[in-house]
Every structure is written in C-alpha cells, then in structure tokens.
Amino acid sequence: MSPPRYSVVMPVYNKGPHLHRSVSSVLRQSETDFELIIVDDASTDDGVRQVEAMDDPRVRVLHRDGPGPGASPARNLGVANAAGAWLTFLDADDEWRDDFLRTVTEAREAFPDACMVSTGWIKKEPGGARSENAYYRAHHARGPHAYRLGEYLANATRGAIPVWTSVAAVDRATLVAAGGFPEGEHALRGEDEDTWLRIMLEGGQAAWAPGPGATYHRDAVNRITRKEVPVLLRVPLVQTLTARLAVEAEPEIRSALRA
C-alpha cells in the first residue's frame, strides 16, 4: 500500500466536548488521501474513546504516558509515526473547512518549490462574532502566492504572520531537518512561530492561499495556559533569531530579524 498524501497530526488533552467537531472536519475532506494521527496526551476524559468508536481505518491513536509540557511533544510523536511526505496539523478544538486539504494540494501544485503551505483562517468568538486573520485581510486580494524569508519576517513583525498551526502543511523532510517542534518548559512561548521560522530558514520558500481553510474556536475548553518564562533568552524563538543574526549579511533581513 502506498503512503498517504498527507498525515494529519492532532494532539489531544481533555478535549472531549470538541473532538467530534474537529475529527469530523478531517474525515469530511474532499481530498481523501490522508491518515489522521490522534496523539492522546494522557487525557483523563472520554474524548479519545469517542474517536476510537468512530472505527475509521484512516484514524490511528497514539498514547503518551504523561501530558505536555505544551503540545510540542505530542506533535513530535505524531510526526515520528507519520507515513505521509507532507504533514498537516489540526488542534483538537478547531475545525477545518471541507476543502482545506484540496486547497493545500492546489497551492503545492502551483508552487512546487514551497516547503510549507498555509491558508487564511477565521476566528470565532464565544458570542459568535467572526473575523479574518490579519494576513488574510492584508493579502487575500493577491490570491495564492509564494513568499520568501524577507516577506515572512516583515509580515510577522507587523502582527500578520501567514501561518497558524491549524492551517499549516509542511514538507516532512524540511520539518525534520529544521528540528521539529521545540520541547520543554522554556518552549511554552512562541513554539509554533519558532517552528515556522526554522522551516523558512531551512526551506527558503512557502506558499499561501486565501481559503479560509479553518475556524479557530475561542470557546474551547482546557486551553493551554502560557507560563511566564523567567529567562527570555531561553525562549526558542529568541534563540533562533539570535543565531540567524550572527550569520545573516543582508541588511534588510537583519533589520527584520531584530524587529
């Protein structure tokens, strides 16, 4: 049997009220060539049992002995067990649009040199209000497009980062070469942003499509509480920026890294 086109990694820790919504949004995808890897982060509710009861051959459940810290260890375990050459990530309290993977496929075909693909997304507040993310508002009129490190940094500095975990699709080899998701107590701030930056540094080019491809539900239970990090220089994102500044010669890139 040939490997799936996509491996979808979903870390789960006590997300029972939301799991049917998130898992169903994956199983409804118009692009059907995928596997879904649920990584149970030692949950104490019945959420994972709900998933196992779905009895879908595309779904695998992995178990960790203890939770966290953060979602990175669970994501890395999913990556290590993934069969697909491309990886996607969906948080257990969020939801994909039915054509998200198809949109990613079309962007990959349009921009074959991209090591990462993402789409716009919608944020939904507990009261029902909805809003698009900042990068979507600034760039959706351009349609699907590629970008390189300088543009990525410029937008991130303005608070308009083009990538969010639940709409990210990455080349597995590039993610592994970049070191995966950072782990440890010091990695509880900016771990996702650090991962996307290291992927950009490793692969050089990414692609974006308007979508929007997913909904970020703000009414979710059991959100991760971000702890204060006592030593800022230990934060992985700061370490990555500092290391790149030490070798970067392009003035524009150096300025963006400092910002």
C-alpha positions in Angstrom: 0.0 0.0 0.0 1.4 3.4 -1.0 1.8 6.0 1.8 -0.9 8.7 2.1 -0.5 12.1 0.5 -1.0 13.8 3.9 -0.5 12.8 7.5 -2.7 14.9 9.8 -1.4 15.2 13.4 -3.8 16.1 16.2 -2.7 16.3 19.8 -5.5 15.8 22.3 -5.6 16.5 26.0 -9.1 16.6 27.6 -10.9 18.0 24.6 -13.9 15.7 24.7 -16.5 18.4 24.0 -14.8 19.4 20.8 -13.3 16.2 19.3 -16.3 15.2 17.3 -16.3 18.6 15.6 -12.6 18.6 14.8 -12.2 14.9 13.8 -15.3 15.0 11.6 -13.9 18.1 9.8 -10.9 16.0 8.8 -12.9 13.0 7.8 -15.2 15.2 5.6 -12.2 16.4 3.4 -12.8 16.5 -0.3 -9.1 15.4 -0.6 -9.4 11.9 0.8 -5.8 10.6 0.6 -4.7 11.1 4.2 -4.2 9.5 7.6 -5.3 11.1 10.8 -2.9 10.5 13.8 -4.5 11.3 17.1 -1.9 11.7 19.9 -3.6 11.3 23.3 -1.6 13.3 25.7 -2.7 11.2 28.8 -6.2 12.6 28.7 -8.5 11.9 31.7 -11.8 12.4 29.9 -13.6 10.1 27.4 -12.6 12.1 24.2 -10.2 9.6 22.7 -12.7 6.8 23.4 -15.2 8.8 21.3 -12.7 8.8 18.4 -11.9 5.1 18.7 -15.6 4.4 18.5 -15.7 6.0 15.0 -13.9 3.0 13.7 -12.4 4.7 10.6 -9.4 2.9 9.1 -7.8 6.3 8.3 -7.5 7.1 12.1 -4.7 6.0 14.3 -4.5 6.7 18.0 -1.1 7.0 19.8 -0.8 7.4 23.6 1.7 9.3 25.7 2.3 8.4 29.4 2.0 12.0 30.6 0.8 15.3 29.3 3.0 18.0 27.8 4.6 20.3 28.6 2.6 22.0 25.9 1.6 20.4 22.6 5.0 20.0 21.0 5.9 16.6 22.4 2.6 15.2 21.2 3.1 16.8 17.8 6.6 15.4 17.5 5.4 11.9 18.4 2.8 12.2 15.6 5.5 13.4 13.2 7.7 10.4 14.1 5.0 8.0 13.3 3.6 9.7 10.2 3.7 7.9 6.8 3.0 10.9 4.6 5.6 13.0 3.0 3.6 16.1 3.9 2.3 16.9 7.4 -0.7 18.9 8.5 -1.7 19.9 12.0 -5.2 20.5 13.5 -5.7 21.4 17.1 -8.4 19.3 18.7 -10.7 22.3 19.4 -10.5 23.8 15.9 -12.2 22.9 12.6 -11.2 22.6 9.0 -13.3 23.7 6.0 -14.2 20.7 3.8 -11.8 21.8 1.1 -8.8 22.6 3.2 -6.6 19.8 2.0 -7.7 20.3 -1.6 -6.7 24.0 -1.3 -3.3 22.9 0.0 -2.8 20.4 -2.9 -3.6 23.1 -5.4 -1.1 25.5 -3.8 1.6 22.9 -3.8 1.0 22.2 -7.5 1.1 25.9 -8.3 4.3 26.5 -6.2 6.3 23.2 -6.3 9.3 24.8 -4.6 7.3 25.6 -1.4 8.3 23.7 1.7 5.3 25.0 3.6 1.7 25.9 2.6 -0.9 27.7 4.7 -4.2 29.4 4.2 -6.2 32.2 5.8 -8.4 31.3 8.8 -11.5 32.6 10.7 -11.5 33.4 14.4 -14.9 32.7 16.1 -15.6 34.3 19.5 -17.8 32.7 22.2 -20.6 35.1 21.3 -20.5 34.1 17.6 -18.6 37.1 16.2 -16.2 36.1 13.4 -13.2 37.8 12.0 -10.4 37.0 9.5 -6.8 36.9 10.5 -4.5 39.9 9.8 -2.5 38.3 6.9 -5.8 37.4 5.1 -7.1 41.0 5.5 -3.8 42.4 4.1 -3.2 39.9 1.2 -6.3 38.0 0.2 -6.7 40.2 -2.9 -3.4 38.8 -4.2 -4.8 35.3 -4.4 -2.5 32.3 -4.0 1.1 33.4 -3.9 4.6 32.4 -2.7 6.8 34.3 -0.3 10.3 34.1 1.0 12.0 34.8 4.3 12.1 38.6 4.0 8.4 38.9 3.3 7.6 36.4 6.1 9.6 38.4 8.6 8.1 41.7 7.5 4.6 40.5 8.0 5.3 38.7 11.3 6.8 42.0 12.6 3.5 43.7 11.8 1.5 41.0 13.6 0.3 39.5 10.3 2.1 36.1 10.4 0.9 34.0 7.4 0.9 30.7 9.3 -1.1 29.2 12.1 -0.8 25.7 13.3 -4.3 24.5 12.2 -3.8 25.7 8.6 -0.1 24.7 8.3 1.0 22.0 5.8 4.8 21.3 5.8 7.2 19.1 3.9 8.1 16.4 6.4 11.8 16.2 5.4 12.1 20.0 5.9 10.4 19.9 9.3 12.7 17.1 10.5 15.8 18.9 9.2 14.7 22.1 11.0 14.5 20.1 14.3 10.7 19.6 14.7 8.7 21.4 17.3 10.7 22.7 20.3 10.1 20.9 23.6 10.5 21.7 27.3 9.2 24.3 29.8 11.2 27.0 28.1 9.3 26.3 24.8 5.8 27.3 26.1 6.0 30.7 24.4 6.2 31.1 20.6 7.0 27.4 20.0 4.8 27.4 16.8 6.3 30.6 15.5 9.8 29.3 16.1 9.0 26.2 14.1 7.6 28.1 11.1 10.7 30.4 11.2 13.1 27.5 11.3 11.2 25.9 8.4 11.6 29.1 6.4 15.3 29.2 7.2 15.7 25.6 6.1 13.5 25.6 3.0 13.5 29.1 1.8 10.1 29.5 0.2 6.5 29.0 1.3 3.1 29.4 -0.3 -0.2 30.8 0.9 -3.8 30.5 -0.4 -6.7 32.7 0.8 -9.1 30.0 1.9 -10.0 30.5 4.6 -9.2 26.9 5.5 -10.1 26.6 9.2 -12.0 28.1 12.1 -10.2 29.0 15.3 -12.9 28.5 18.0 -12.3 30.7 21.0 -14.9 28.9 23.2 -12.7 25.8 23.6 -12.2 24.1 27.0 -8.9 23.3 28.6 -6.7 25.8 26.7 -3.0 25.7 27.4 -2.0 28.4 29.9 1.1 30.2 28.8 3.6 30.3 31.7 5.9 33.2 32.3 9.4 32.4 31.0 11.9 33.7 33.5 14.8 33.9 31.1 13.8 35.5 27.8 16.9 34.3 26.0 15.9 30.7 26.6 12.8 31.1 24.5 13.4 29.0 21.3 12.2 31.8 19.0 14.6 34.3 20.6 17.4 31.7 20.3 16.6 31.1 16.6 16.5 34.8 15.8 19.8 35.4 17.7 21.6 32.6 15.9 20.5 33.8 12.5 21.5 37.4 13.2 25.0 36.1 14.0 25.4 34.9 10.4 23.0 37.0 8.3 24.6 39.5 6.0 21.6 41.0 4.2 20.8 44.4 5.9 17.0 44.1 5.2 16.8 40.7 6.7 19.0 41.7 9.7 16.6 44.6 10.4 13.6 42.3 10.2 15.2 39.8 12.5 15.9 42.4 15.1 12.3 43.7 14.9 
